Amino acid sequence: MENRKMNQIKIAIASSGPEGNIYAILAKVRAEMRKRRLIQKYNDLYCDVTNCKSYQEAIARIRQDIELIDTDKRI
């Protein structure tokens, strides 16, 4: 678990602007996961997120794998 925390992907967003859009967040996540050669894990995450019923559920799912840092402190 300690190793996971050290290697966890961190994404900064401003949730009140266009960056708060779930697809904009996924685009940032995808770019970072591609750099780390985790595209299959991203594909699984994308599928899970697009099947969520609400924005909050989608954010919660993303946060299982990604540390989202909201500069607006709204989510």
Residue, then its C-alpha position, 0 to 999 in steps of 0.5 A: m500500500e505504501n508503494r501505491k501511495m508513492n506512485q499514485i497519479k496526481i491530477a490538478i483540476a479547477s472543478s468550477g471551470p471547464e476542467g471540472n467536466i468529467y471528460a476533461i478530467l478523463a483526458k488529463v488522466r488518460a495523458e498521465m496514464r499513457k506516459r506510465r504505460l497504463i492504457q489498459k487500466y485507463n480503458d477499464l477506468y473509462c468504462d467504469v466512469t461512463n457507466c456511473k449514474s452521477y457526476q459524484e459517483a464518477i468522481a468517486r470512481i476516478r479517486q479510487d485510482i487517481e488523486l484529484i486535487d481540486t484547486d477550487k475545493r468544490i469536489 
